[in-house]
């Protein structure tokens, strides 16, 4: 691996060695009731590994869903998102499976061959938030349509002739 890293660095001499594996991240506070976009809530810090903890049997059994779940929190009406401010060229993930009380065999953890981190970048925060809101409204509309379909098709009474 060290040869490939050195070769990669040799090909891209304008890249600082610290940016190859380290990225800058911070936390954005977003109040949906406010008209202002999210603002950085804490001082940015530098990291090189993203820790992803997951529990067997949870609905999030893939890398992107787990990251979305871990990097988002809510306190009262304020949403907090951990975002990448300055991305690195390579990101390492530390996968931690939490123990479960279930005796069933855990579902395998799925991770893509290629991952696009655009949704986690600070520069894309406003667009990502708009897409999340659109996704949430579409999911709600789907739930309502499924309910409506069930009420139309479930009522099974014979009509006398």
C-alpha positions in Angstrom: 0.0 0.0 0.0 2.8 2.4 0.8 4.1 2.2 -2.8 0.7 3.1 -4.2 0.3 6.1 -1.8 3.8 7.4 -2.7 3.0 6.9 -6.4 -0.4 8.7 -6.0 1.3 11.5 -4.2 4.0 11.7 -6.9 1.3 12.0 -9.6 -0.4 14.7 -7.7 2.4 16.8 -6.4 0.2 19.8 -5.7 -1.8 17.9 -3.1 -0.5 18.4 0.5 0.3 15.1 2.1 -2.0 15.9 5.1 -5.0 16.2 2.8 -4.5 12.7 1.4 -6.0 11.0 4.4 -7.2 13.8 6.7 -10.4 15.9 6.4 -11.9 18.8 8.2 -15.3 18.4 9.7 -17.7 20.4 11.8 -21.2 20.5 13.1 -24.0 22.6 11.5 -27.1 23.7 13.5 -30.2 24.0 11.4 -33.5 25.3 12.6 -36.3 24.4 10.2 -38.4 27.3 11.5 -35.7 29.8 10.7 -35.2 31.3 7.3 -31.4 31.3 7.6 -29.4 28.3 6.3 -27.4 26.2 8.7 -24.5 27.7 10.5 -21.4 26.0 11.9 -22.1 25.2 15.5 -18.6 24.2 16.7 -15.0 24.8 15.8 -14.0 22.5 12.9 -11.6 19.7 13.7 -9.4 17.3 11.7 -10.0 13.6 11.4 -8.8 10.7 9.3 -11.2 7.9 10.1 -15.0 7.9 10.2 -16.3 5.6 13.0 -19.5 3.8 12.0 -21.2 1.9 14.8 -24.2 -0.3 13.9 -26.4 -2.9 15.6 -27.3 -6.2 14.0 -30.9 -6.3 13.0 -31.3 -2.5 12.8 -32.9 -1.0 9.7 -29.6 0.7 8.8 -27.5 -2.1 7.6 -25.6 -0.2 4.9 -22.8 2.3 5.1 -24.6 5.4 3.7 -27.8 4.9 5.9 -25.6 4.4 9.0 -23.6 7.5 8.3 -26.8 9.5 7.7 -28.2 8.2 11.0 -25.0 8.7 13.0 -24.2 12.2 11.6 -27.7 13.6 12.3 -29.1 14.5 15.7 -32.1 16.5 17.0 -32.4 18.6 20.1 -35.8 20.2 20.5 -36.5 21.8 17.1 -32.9 22.2 16.1 -31.3 19.6 13.8 -27.5 19.1 14.0 -25.6 17.7 11.1 -21.9 16.7 11.2 -20.5 17.7 7.8 -17.2 17.5 5.9 -15.8 21.0 5.4 -12.6 20.1 3.6 -12.7 16.6 2.1 -9.7 14.3 1.9 -8.7 12.2 -1.1 -9.2 9.0 0.7 -11.4 8.2 3.7 -11.1 5.3 6.0 -14.1 3.8 7.8 -13.9 1.9 11.2 -16.9 -0.4 11.3 -18.0 -1.3 14.8 -20.8 -3.9 15.1 -22.6 -3.5 18.5 -23.5 -6.7 20.3 -27.2 -7.7 20.2 -29.3 -9.8 22.5 -30.9 -11.6 19.5 -29.8 -15.2 18.8 -30.6 -14.8 15.1 -27.8 -14.5 12.6 -27.2 -10.8 11.9 -27.8 -9.4 8.4 -24.6 -8.7 6.5 -23.4 -5.1 6.5 -23.5 -3.7 3.0 -21.2 -1.0 1.7 -20.9 0.2 -1.9 -17.8 -0.1 -4.1 -18.1 3.6 -4.8 -19.4 6.2 -2.3 -20.4 9.7 -3.1 -20.0 12.0 -0.1 -21.7 15.0 -1.7 -24.6 14.8 0.8 -22.1 15.1 3.7 -20.2 18.2 2.4 -20.8 21.6 4.0 -20.8 23.3 0.6 -23.8 21.2 -0.4 -25.7 21.6 2.9 -28.6 23.8 1.6 -29.2 21.5 -1.4 -28.9 18.4 0.7 -31.4 19.8 3.2 -33.9 20.6 0.4 -33.6 17.1 -1.0 -34.1 15.6 2.5 -37.3 17.7 3.0 -38.5 16.6 -0.5 -37.7 12.9 0.3 -39.6 13.2 3.6 -42.7 14.8 2.0 -42.7 12.1 -0.7 -42.5 9.4 1.9 -45.4 10.9 3.8 -47.4 11.2 0.6 -46.6 7.5 -0.1 -47.8 6.5 3.4 -51.1 8.5 2.8 -51.6 6.8 -0.6 -51.0 3.3 0.9 -53.5 4.1 3.6 -56.0 5.3 1.1 -55.5 2.2 -1.1 -56.0 -0.1 2.0 -59.3 1.7 2.9 -60.5 1.3 -0.7 -59.6 -2.4 -1.1 -60.0 -3.8 2.4 -63.7 -3.1 2.8 -65.0 -6.4 1.6 -68.8 -6.6 2.1 -71.0 -8.3 -0.3 -73.7 -6.1 -1.8 -77.2 -7.7 -2.0 -78.8 -7.9 -5.5 
